[in-house]
Amino acid sequence: WMRVHPTRTDTAQPVSGPIHYQPKLDRHCFAPRRWPSWLLFGLFWLCAFLPFRLTRRIGAALGAVMRVSNRKRREIARVNLALCFPDLSESKREHLLRRHFRINGQAYLDLGLLAFGPAWRVRTAVRIEGIKHYLEPLRANRPVILLVPHTMGMNFTGGLLAAEHPMFGLIKPVADPVMDWLLQRGRMRFGCVLYLKNFGLRQVVRALRDHNTFYYLPDEDHGPRHSLFAPFFGVPTATLSTLGRLAHTTGAAVVPCFTRLTARGYELRFEPALKDFPTGDEQRDAETMNRVLEQGLRDMPEQYMWTFKIFKTRPDGAPSPY
């Protein structure tokens, strides 16, 4: 496992600003309508102590149920796959869709391990590649922005990295308070600080200047107001220009980070920090960001969150494909 303790103790300061997010379980969480969530909660807790060879099978079955029962998400994923992989036959895209939901179910069950499993087992479940790309800027006393796409394993390894160097991220709470408590407990267990997405860029800049690593997931559609259009899998995509501005303002190194779910845990891969970034050209920087994310996902497309409406905002006000 990585060791960055000199950086942690000598330079990094705790994130300052608004109080960080703390999920709560109040009396309303125990109402009868939440009982199905508690049954699922119990399954997650149990799976925290079972071997991967068993939980991977249970998770695959859960993913199949999710695919069959959640028509809305299934159709969103179909639209996304058709837009991004037009050269694949429909049967091959359907196969990719089934693999996506199977891995989704497996990653979902792993939230129990992340929240409740023995710490040693959580750590040994992650194999890290290219750690030098993350450590080099930290040891050079530079802040780091980890550029992370929404993959199935993003929660599992993002929170774990905070055990060795202060880290923060921005979130939107889950609508179900029981599942939100479980998810955020896992994310924060090893020291990651979470803020709501209205935390504000000024506070993000302050935290980066205090040498806290920013675990940044930019690949969501935030509407036309704050976005420009850059290709993602060949599709013009509403893309935030935030990354380039943050890197310019704070001098942060932007290190791409990808997580892959495997039969025995997870693989976490760091890539070299982006060179000559930012350029000062917001369009060019946004295109670079999307290209880097796409390249990292090309060899594991089934692990991306295709159930998001990532192409909802269209150029020139065209209708949403969903």
N, C-alpha and C positions, 0 to 999 in steps of 0.2 A: 504493500500500500504506500501511497505517496507520503512524503514528509516535507512539510514546508514551515515547520514551527519557528525557525528564525525570522521568516517574513511575517508570520502571524504576530509574534510578540514584539518585534522591534519597530514595525512601521504602521501596521493596520490599526485603525481606530474603529470603535463601534459605530454603526450607522446612527447618525443623529437625525432628528426631524420628528414627524408625527409618530405616535405610538404604533408599533407594528401590530399586524393582524393576529388576533387570538380567537380561534373558533370556540364556541361555547355549546354545551349541551344543557339547555334549560328544560323545564318541566314539559314544554310543548313537544319536545323531541320524543317523549314517551307516550304520546297519544296513539290510539289504535291505528290511525292512518300511517304511522311510522313503523309499525311492527314488521312489515316486510323488509324494511331497511335494516332493522335489528337482526332479522334472520340472516340477511346477507352479511351483516357485520360479524355475526358469529361464525359464518363460513370463512371469512377472511382471517379471523383470529385463529381458527383451527389450522388453516393452510400455512400460517406463519411457522408451524412446527413440523410440517410434513416435507418430505424430500421432493426435489424438483421433478423427478421422474413420475411422481404421482400428481403433483399440482399442475404440471403441464397438461396432463390428460383431462383433469377436471376443468382447467381453464379453457381448453379447446372446446369442450362440451358447452361451457358457459358462453363462449363466443358464438357458437352455432345458434344457441337460443337467442342471443342478442341480434344476430343477423335475421332470424326468422320473425322475431317479435317486434322489432323496431323498424317499421317500414319507412318512416321518415328519414332516419339516418342511412338506411340501406340505399334509398333512392338518391340521396345527396352524394354518397360515395360513388354510385354508378355514373352520375353526371360528371363528377370530377375525373374519374378514370377515363371516361370517353373523351373529355377535353384534353387530357394530358397524354393519353396513349392512343391517338387515333389510328396508329399503324397496327395495333394489336387487334386480332379478331375478337368478336363479341364473346366467344367461348373462353378465350384467354383472359379477357378482362373479368369475366365472371369467376374464373379460377383465382385471379388476383384478389377479387373481392372476398372470396371465401377465406383465403389465407389471411387477409387483413383482419377479418372479424375473429378468426381463431387466435391470432396473436393478441388482439385487443382483449379478449377474454383472459388469456394467460397473464398479460400485464396487469389487468384489473385485479386478479387474485394476488399478485405479488405486492399489492399495496398493504396486505396484511403482514407480510414478512417485513416490509419497510417500517411499518408502524409498531409491530409487536415482537418481531423475531429477535433472537440473540444478536447483539451488535457484531460479534465475530463472524456470524454467518452472513450478515448483510454485507460486510466488507469482503469476505472471501468469495461472494457471489459475483463480484465485478472484476473483470479483467481489463486492465488499462493499457492502451497503446498510445505512444507519442506524448507521454507526460512531459517531456522536455519542452514541448512547445508552449505549455502552460507555465512551467516553472521559470523559463528564461525571462519573460518580462517581469514576473514577480520578483525575481532576484535582482533585476535591474531597477527595482523600485518604481516600476510603472504599474498603474492600475490596469485591470484586465476586464474586457467585456467578452464573455463567452457567447458566441453566436450559435444559437441552438434552435433547430426546427422542432415542431411538435411531433415527436416520435413516441412510440409506446413506452419506451424506457426513460423518458425525460425526467419523471418524478423520482425514479429509483436512484439515479446517479447524481442528479442535480443537488439534492439535499445532502447526499453523502460527502460530496466534495467540500462542503462547508466545515467538516470536521477538522480540516487541515489549514484552511485560510478563510477569514471572514467573507461571507457571501450574502447577497440579498437578491430578491426577485420580486416581480410584480404579479399579482394574481387577481382573478375574479372568483369570488366564492361560488361553490356549487349550490344549486337551489335546495337540495336535500341537506338539512343541517347535520344529520347523522353521518352521511357519506362525506360531507365537507369536513367534519371533525376528524374522521379517519384519514382523509387525504392530506390535510394540512398537518396533522400530527406526524405523519411520515416525512413530509417535506421539511419540517422544522426540527425533527428529532436530533439531527447531528449539528445543529447550530445555524442553519440557514434562516435568515430574517425575511419575513414576507410582509409586503405592503400591498394595499389595494391599488388598483391601476390609476386611481386619481391622486396617487402619491405626489406626482408633479415632477417635471424634468429638473427643476431647480434642486430638489432634494436628491434626485438621482446623481446629478453632477457633484453635489457635496459629498455623497457617499463614495463615489468613485475617487474623488480627490483625497479622501481619507483611506484610500487603498483597499476598499472593499470590492471584491469581484462582483460584477453584475451578471447574473444568469438571465440572458435576454432572449426571449422568444418573440420575434417580430412578425412571424408569418400568419397574421390574421387580417381579415378585411375590416378596417376601421372606418369605412365610408370615404366619400370623395373629398371631404373638407380638408383633411390633413394628409392626403395621399397623392402620389403620382403613379403613373402606370409603367411597370417594368415587366419584362417577360419572366414567366415561371413555368417551366415545362412547355414553353412555346405559347403560353396564353398570357395576354396582357393582364396584369394583376395589380390591383390597388395596393400600393406598397408605401409604407412609412419611410420618410427620409431621416428618421431620428438617429439611426446608427452613425451616419457620417458626422452629424452635428455633435453628438456626444463624444465621439473619438477626437474630433478637432478641439472641442472645448477643454477636455480633460487630459489629452495626450495619451489616452488609453490604447493599449494593444487590443486588436480584435482577433480572437482566437476561435476558429470554428470548432464545434464540439458535437459529435454524433454518438448516439447510443443505440445499440442493437440488442434486442432480446434473443437469447439463445436457449438451447435445450437445458443448459446447466447454469443459467444466470443471465449475465449481461456483459457486453463488450462496450467499453467507453473509449472512443478514439478522438484524440486531439490532432488537429492539423496545424501547419505553420501559420503564424499570425499573418494577416493580410498585409501585403507589401504595397507601399505607395497609396495607403488608404488613411484618411479620406483624400479625395482629389480636390474638394471644394465645389465640384459639380454634383448637385444633388441627384440629378437623373443618372449620371454615370455611376455614382456610389450605390444607388438603389439597384441598378442593374447588376453591379458586382455582387452585392449581397445576395440577390435572388439566384444568381448563377452559382455561387459557392454552395448555397443550400441545396440547389438542385443536383449539383455534382455529388454531394455527399449522400443524397437519397437514391441516386440512380441504381446502386447495387443492392438496395433493400427497400424497394417501393412499397412492399406490403406493410412496412412498419410505420408509414406516415399516417397522420390523422386525416384521412380522406373524408371523414364524416363532418368536417367543418365546411361552412359555406365560404370558401376562400375566394370564389370568383363572383360573389354576389354583386359587387359594384362593377359596372361595365363602362367602358369609354363612351363619351358623348351621351350618357344617360340611357344607353341601350338597356332593354329589360334583363332582369336576372335570369340565368339559365335554370334556376331552381323553381 
